[in-house]
Amino acid sequence: MARALVILLLLVCSVAHAQPADVGPQAIETYLERGKKLFDEQEYAGAIQTLAPVTRDARATRSQRLRALEVIALAQFIRNDKGAARATFERILDIDPGYQLRDTSGSPALRAFFDDLKKQLIPGFDPKAGADLEHAAPTAGTAARPLEIEVRVTRGNVFDLVLATRRRGELSYATTPLTPRGENRWRARLTPPASTKPYVLEYYVEARDAGGGPIARIGAPDQPLEIALSAGGDTPVTTRHPWYSRWYVYAGGAAVAAGIGGIIVAATRGPDPGSLPPHTITVTP
C-alpha cells in the first residue's frame, strides 16, 4: 500500500513538472511566431513540428489554431505533400467554412487547390463568385490623427467594401465604408480615438456583393490585421492668459484691475465726456 502511494506521488509530481508555468494564449503566441519564422526561412519541416502542438492545445484560441493550421497546410503544400495539405485544409474549413487564406504569395496553384477543396466540401460554393483583394497595410500611426486604408480589387465583381476597426481589447467593431477611387482602388479615411498611451488598432476589410453578402476578406473578425498607434490627441492644451489676469496683477489691488478695465472699455467704446485724458492714469494705493 505504501509502495503504491509512493508511485502515485511520483506520477503526480512528474505531471506537475511537465506543465509549463505560463499556459495562457500569450505563451502560445511564442510558438506561432517561432513557427512562422521557420516557415519564412523555408524550414518547412521545422515549422510543421513547431506548430502542430498548437493545433491540438485546448488552451489555444480559435484564431490561434486557424493561424497555425494555415501555416502547416502551406508548408505541406510547398513540400508537395498534397494529401497532408488537404487534410489540414479540411480541418480549417471544419472550424470556419468561410475561411479566407491569409497567404499573400498569390500562388495560382494554391488558390486552385484550396478553391477545389471548398467546392467539394461546402454546398453552393462558387469560386468565380468570389473576389481577390490586395492591401498594403500601414505599419504604424498616431492616435487622433487621420489614417488612410487603401484596397485594390484584382478579381471579382465587388459592389461594396467595408473597413471594420476596433481598439484591441474591445469586443465589437466599428465599420467605415471605403470609397472607389478609380482603377479598382478603394480608400477609407478614419481618425483613431485619441489616447494618452499607445495602443493597437485591429481591423479587417470585407468585400460585399450587391445583396450585402461577404465575398472576400483581408483579415477576419477573429484574425484581424494590426496597426501599432502611438499616443496622441489627449495632450493638455496650455492657454495663455492675458497679462492683466495673472496673479501678480490681481495681487496689486482692485484699483489696478479697475483702472485696466477702464482702459479696455474706453478702447472699445471711444472716449466719453468727463473721462480721463489719454495716457494720464494715476493709481493711488
C-alpha positions in Angstrom: 0.0 0.0 0.0 2.8 2.4 1.0 4.7 1.5 -2.2 1.6 2.2 -4.3 1.2 5.6 -2.6 4.8 6.5 -3.3 4.4 5.6 -7.0 1.2 7.7 -7.2 3.0 10.7 -5.7 5.9 10.3 -8.2 3.4 10.3 -11.1 1.6 13.4 -9.8 5.0 15.2 -9.4 6.1 14.3 -12.9 2.9 15.6 -14.4 3.1 18.8 -12.4 6.7 19.4 -13.7 5.6 18.6 -17.3 3.1 21.5 -17.2 4.7 24.9 -18.2 4.4 27.8 -15.8 2.8 30.1 -18.4 -0.1 28.3 -20.1 -2.1 31.4 -21.4 -2.8 32.3 -25.0 0.1 34.7 -25.0 2.6 31.9 -24.4 1.2 30.1 -27.4 1.9 33.3 -29.5 5.6 32.5 -28.9 5.2 29.2 -30.7 3.2 30.8 -33.5 5.9 33.4 -34.1 8.6 30.7 -34.0 6.8 28.5 -36.5 6.1 31.5 -38.8 9.8 32.5 -38.7 10.8 28.9 -39.6 8.3 29.0 -42.5 9.7 32.3 -43.8 13.2 30.8 -43.6 11.9 27.9 -45.7 12.4 25.5 -42.8 9.1 23.8 -43.6 9.6 20.6 -41.6 10.6 22.6 -38.5 7.6 24.9 -38.9 5.2 22.0 -39.0 6.8 20.4 -36.0 6.7 23.6 -34.0 3.1 24.5 -34.9 1.5 21.0 -34.7 1.1 21.1 -30.8 -0.7 24.5 -31.1 -3.5 22.9 -33.2 -4.2 20.3 -30.5 -3.8 22.5 -27.5 -7.2 23.2 -25.7 -5.7 26.5 -24.4 -5.2 27.9 -27.9 -7.9 30.3 -29.1 -9.8 29.6 -32.3 -7.8 32.3 -34.1 -4.5 30.8 -32.9 -5.5 27.3 -34.1 -6.5 28.6 -37.5 -3.3 30.6 -37.9 -1.2 27.5 -37.0 -3.2 25.3 -39.3 -2.8 27.6 -42.3 1.0 27.8 -42.0 1.1 24.0 -41.6 -1.1 23.5 -44.7 1.0 25.9 -46.7 4.3 24.1 -45.7 2.8 20.8 -46.6 1.6 22.1 -50.0 5.0 23.5 -50.8 6.6 20.2 -49.8 4.3 18.6 -52.3 2.6 16.6 -49.6 -0.9 17.2 -51.1 -2.6 14.5 -49.0 -1.5 16.1 -45.8 -2.2 19.6 -47.1 -5.8 18.5 -48.0 -6.4 17.1 -44.5 -5.1 20.2 -42.8 -7.2 22.5 -45.1 -10.2 20.3 -44.2 -9.6 21.0 -40.5 -9.5 24.7 -41.3 -12.8 24.6 -43.2 -14.4 22.4 -40.4 -13.6 25.2 -38.0 -14.6 28.1 -40.3 -16.4 27.2 -43.6 -16.0 30.7 -44.9 -12.2 30.9 -44.1 -10.2 33.2 -46.3 -6.5 32.4 -46.8 -4.1 34.9 -45.3 -1.4 33.8 -47.6 0.0 36.7 -49.7 2.0 34.8 -52.2 -0.7 34.9 -54.8 0.1 31.3 -56.0 -2.5 30.3 -58.6 -1.8 26.6 -57.8 -2.5 27.1 -54.1 -5.6 29.1 -54.9 -7.0 26.5 -57.2 -6.2 23.7 -54.7 -8.0 25.5 -51.9 -11.0 26.5 -54.1 -11.4 23.0 -55.4 -11.5 21.7 -51.9 -14.0 24.3 -50.8 -16.2 23.4 -53.8 -16.2 19.7 -52.7 -16.9 20.4 -49.0 -19.1 23.5 -49.0 -22.5 23.2 -50.7 -23.2 26.1 -53.1 -19.6 27.4 -53.1 -18.7 29.1 -56.4 -15.0 30.3 -56.7 -16.0 32.5 -59.6 -18.4 34.4 -57.5 -15.7 35.5 -55.1 -13.1 38.3 -55.3 -9.4 38.9 -54.7 -8.2 41.9 -52.8 -4.8 43.5 -52.4 -3.8 45.7 -49.5 -0.6 47.3 -48.3 -1.1 47.6 -44.5 0.2 50.7 -42.7 3.0 49.8 -40.3 2.3 52.5 -37.7 0.2 55.6 -37.0 -0.8 58.1 -34.3 -4.0 58.2 -32.3 -6.3 61.1 -33.2 -4.6 61.7 -36.5 -6.1 60.7 -39.9 -5.2 57.3 -41.2 -5.8 56.0 -44.8 -6.5 52.5 -45.8 -6.4 51.6 -49.5 -7.5 48.3 -51.1 -7.3 47.2 -54.7 -9.8 44.7 -56.2 -7.8 42.4 -58.6 -10.7 40.0 -59.4 -14.4 39.8 -59.0 -17.5 42.0 -59.1 -17.4 44.0 -55.8 -20.4 46.1 -55.0 -19.2 47.5 -51.7 -16.1 47.5 -49.4 -16.2 48.0 -45.7 -13.5 48.6 -43.2 -14.1 47.2 -39.6 -11.9 48.6 -36.8 -11.7 48.3 -33.0 -9.2 49.0 -30.3 -7.5 45.9 -29.0 -9.5 44.6 -26.1 -12.9 45.8 -27.4 -15.5 43.2 -28.4 -17.2 44.9 -31.3 -16.0 46.6 -34.5 -17.0 50.0 -35.9 -17.5 50.0 -39.7 -16.4 52.6 -42.2 -17.3 52.4 -46.0 -14.5 52.6 -48.5 -14.9 54.9 -51.4 -14.0 53.9 -55.0 -11.1 55.9 -56.4 -10.8 54.5 -59.9 -8.7 51.8 -61.4 -10.3 49.3 -59.0 -8.9 51.1 -56.0 -10.9 51.9 -52.9 -9.9 54.1 -50.0 -11.1 54.8 -46.4 -10.0 57.7 -44.2 -10.5 57.3 -40.4 -9.3 59.0 -37.3 -8.4 56.5 -34.5 -9.6 57.5 -31.0 -7.3 59.8 -29.0 -5.3 58.2 -26.2 -2.5 59.3 -23.8 -1.0 55.8 -24.2 0.0 53.8 -27.2 -2.4 51.0 -28.3 -3.1 48.6 -31.1 -5.9 49.2 -33.7 -7.3 45.9 -35.1 -9.1 45.8 -38.4 -10.2 43.8 -41.4 -11.6 44.6 -44.8 -14.7 42.9 -46.3 -15.9 42.9 -49.9 -19.6 42.5 -50.4 -21.8 41.7 -53.4 -25.0 43.6 -54.4 -27.0 41.7 -51.8 -24.7 42.7 -49.0 -23.2 39.2 -48.7 -19.4 38.9 -48.0 -17.4 37.6 -50.9 -13.8 38.3 -49.8 -11.9 39.5 -46.8 -8.5 40.8 -45.8 -8.1 39.7 -42.2 -11.2 38.4 -40.4 -13.1 39.3 -37.2 -11.2 36.7 -35.2 -7.9 37.2 -37.2 -7.7 41.0 -37.6 -4.7 42.9 -39.0 -3.0 45.3 -36.6 -1.6 48.8 -36.6 0.5 50.0 -33.7 -0.5 53.5 -32.8 1.5 55.9 -30.7 -0.2 58.2 -28.1 -1.9 61.4 -29.4 -4.8 63.7 -29.2 -5.2 64.0 -25.4 -2.2 66.3 -24.6 -3.4 69.1 -22.3 -3.6 72.5 -24.1 -2.0 75.3 -22.2 -4.0 78.5 -22.5 -2.0 81.8 -22.4 -3.8 84.2 -20.0 -3.6 87.9 -20.8 -1.1 89.7 -18.6 -3.7 91.6 -16.8 -5.3 88.5 -15.4 -2.2 87.0 -13.9 -1.8 86.5 -10.1 0.7 89.3 -9.6 -1.6 91.9 -11.2 -4.5 90.8 -9.0 -2.2 91.0 -6.0 -1.6 94.6 -6.7 -5.1 95.6 -5.6 -8.5 96.1 -7.1 -7.6 99.7 -8.2 -5.2 98.3 -10.8 -7.7 95.9 -12.2 -10.4 98.6 -12.2 -8.1 101.0 -14.0 -7.2 98.5 -16.6 -10.8 97.6 -17.1 -11.5 101.3 -17.7 -8.9 101.3 -20.4 -10.4 98.3 -22.1 -13.9 99.8 -22.1 -12.6 103.1 -23.3 -10.7 101.5 -26.2 -13.9 99.7 -27.4 -16.4 102.4 -26.9 -14.4 105.6 -27.6 -13.8 108.5 -25.2 -16.8 109.7 -23.1 -17.2 113.2 -21.7 -15.5 113.6 -18.4 -13.2 110.6 -18.9 -9.5 110.9 -18.1 -7.3 112.3 -20.8 -5.3 109.7 -22.7 -2.2 108.3 -21.0 -2.8 110.1 -17.7 -3.9 107.3 -15.3 -3.0 107.7 -11.7 -3.3 104.8 -9.2 -3.3 105.7 -5.5 -2.5 102.9 -3.1 
